[in-house]
Amino acid sequence: MGRVSIVAAASLILAVAATAGAGSIQDRAEYRASTGLTLGTLYTAGSPGPWGGIGYQLNADFQLNLVYQSGVADGDVDALNDYNYPTALNYSDDERYFLQVDSGGGLPIGTWDFINGVQHYALDSGQPWVQWTLSYWDDVTVAGVTEYQFHTILAGDILADIPGGDPYLRVLPSAGYRTFLWDGFANPVEVFEGATIKCEVAGYSYLGDLSEGKVLKVHLVPEPLTMLGVFAGVAGLAGYLRKRRSA
């Protein structure tokens, strides 16, 4: 790595560390960490599940938090994170969510226009890197005809380079939550007009193969171990630069 690249990398690490020190959703008394996902029955395109769902139907409530960020009101972030607080996690309709996984990629990323009863797709839908999606499914009846439509809230690729080599479902764009269309129609706290905004979830990992009853471990951004790595990286780069200057 050349000198310019090292300096740039050091600046990036310091910027990440500074961001992590800013106001955090974790500072609130109401904070509940984002959780993993518990898989239920697997449904395929040839034999879809309830509401037309494809993939593993989730069978336990889960928490998925947004984070404070530029351009999004802190109050709107808090409202989604605190939804159902304190009686339940903010995604208590887990039975409507399905995890679809295909290492071959090309999975669809749905954008559900439920007001007009139209299924749209994100611009990155069907790209080779789309190896998994987490989507909400519903049935819509228009002119007496029932159709199944879905909205994808998370999508990404599959890595195997985390500690232990466990399969890792990485969220792309990085920690990007894909919000529902139409302010307040999906539920009162979805007021983001379909934008992709930052969430607390970097990805999910699991041991062995996917199967009914499998619990996927959540990985948060940033995690304490991640920040230890950041500061270790800063220290390492500083030491390297000192050696270069004294050489």
Residue pairs with C-beta under 8 A, 6 or more apart in sequence:
1 9
3 244
6 237
6 240
6 241
9 233
9 237
10 234
10 237
10 238
10 241
13 230
13 233
13 234
13 237
14 234
16 222
16 230
17 227
17 230
17 231
17 234
20 222
20 227
20 230
22 68
23 68
23 74
24 67
24 68
25 31
25 65
25 66
25 67
25 68
25 77
25 78
25 81
25 200
26 33
28 78
30 78
30 81
30 82
30 85
30 86
31 65
31 81
32 63
32 65
32 81
32 85
32 89
32 90
33 63
33 65
33 200
33 218
33 220
34 62
34 63
34 64
34 65
34 199
34 200
34 201
34 218
34 220
35 62
35 63
35 64
35 89
35 218
36 62
36 204
36 215
36 216
36 217
36 218
37 58
37 60
37 62
37 99
37 134
37 204
37 215
37 216
37 218
38 58
38 59
38 60
38 62
38 94
38 213
38 214
38 215
38 216
39 56
39 57
39 58
39 59
39 99
39 210
39 211
39 212
39 213
39 214
39 215
39 216
40 56
40 57
40 58
40 59
40 95
40 212
40 213
41 49
41 56
41 57
41 59
41 212
42 55
42 56
42 57
42 212
43 49
43 53
43 54
43 55
43 56
43 57
43 98
44 54
45 54
48 54
48 148
49 57
49 98
49 137
50 57
50 95
50 96
50 137
51 96
51 137
51 138
51 139
51 148
52 137
52 138
52 139
52 148
52 149
52 150
53 96
53 97
53 98
53 135
53 137
53 148
53 150
54 98
54 100
54 137
55 98
55 99
55 100
55 101
55 133
55 135
56 98
56 99
56 100
56 101
56 210
56 212
57 95
57 97
57 98
58 94
58 95
58 97
58 98
58 99
59 94
59 95
60 94
61 88
61 89
61 91
61 92
61 94
62 89
62 91
62 94
62 97
63 81
63 89
63 90
63 91
64 90
64 91
64 153
64 154
64 177
64 199
64 200
64 201
65 80
65 81
65 90
65 199
65 200
65 201
66 72
66 77
66 80
66 81
66 177
66 197
66 198
66 199
66 200
67 77
67 175
67 198
67 199
67 200
67 221
68 74
68 77
69 77
69 197
69 198
72 192
72 197
76 189
76 191
76 192
79 188
79 189
79 191
80 90
80 189
80 190
81 90
82 90
83 90
83 187
83 189
84 90
84 92
91 97
93 136
96 136
96 137
96 138
97 134
97 135
97 136
97 137
97 153
98 134
98 135
98 137
98 150
99 132
99 133
99 134
99 216
100 107
100 132
100 133
100 134
100 135
101 131
101 132
101 158
101 169
101 210
102 131
102 132
103 131
103 158
104 131
105 127
105 128
105 129
105 130
105 131
105 157
106 126
106 127
106 128
106 130
107 126
107 130
107 131
107 132
107 133
107 155
108 121
108 125
108 126
108 130
108 133
108 152
109 121
109 122
109 124
109 125
109 126
109 130
109 133
109 152
109 155
109 178
110 119
110 120
110 121
110 122
110 125
110 135
110 149
110 150
110 151
110 152
111 119
111 120
111 121
111 122
111 151
111 152
111 178
111 181
111 194
112 119
112 120
112 136
112 138
112 149
112 150
112 151
112 180
112 181
113 119
113 120
113 181
113 182
114 138
114 140
114 149
114 151
114 181
114 182
114 185
114 186
115 181
115 182
115 185
117 140
117 142
117 147
117 149
118 149
119 147
119 149
119 150
122 152
122 155
122 178
124 130
124 155
129 156
129 157
129 172
130 155
130 156
130 157
131 156
131 157
131 158
131 169
132 155
132 156
132 157
132 158
132 169
133 152
133 154
133 155
134 152
134 153
134 154
134 155
135 150
135 151
135 152
135 153
136 150
136 151
136 152
136 153
137 148
137 149
137 150
138 148
138 149
138 150
139 146
139 147
139 148
139 149
140 146
140 147
140 148
140 149
141 147
151 178
151 180
151 181
151 186
152 178
153 177
153 178
153 179
154 171
154 176
154 177
154 178
154 199
154 201
155 171
155 172
155 178
156 169
156 170
156 171
156 172
156 203
157 169
157 170
157 172
158 167
158 168
158 169
158 170
159 167
159 168
159 170
159 203
160 166
160 167
160 168
161 168
162 168
162 205
162 219
166 205
166 206
166 207
167 205
167 206
168 203
168 204
168 205
168 219
169 203
169 204
169 205
169 216
170 202
170 203
171 199
171 201
171 202
171 203
173 196
174 202
174 221
175 198
175 199
175 200
175 201
175 202
175 221
176 196
176 197
176 198
176 199
177 196
177 197
177 198
177 199
177 201
178 194
178 196
179 190
179 192
179 193
179 194
179 195
179 196
179 197
180 186
180 190
180 192
180 194
181 193
181 194
182 193
182 194
183 190
183 191
183 192
183 193
184 190
184 191
200 220
200 221
201 218
201 219
201 220
201 221
202 219
202 220
202 221
203 218
203 219
204 216
204 217
204 218
204 219
205 216
205 217
205 219
206 214
206 215
206 216
206 217
208 214
222 230
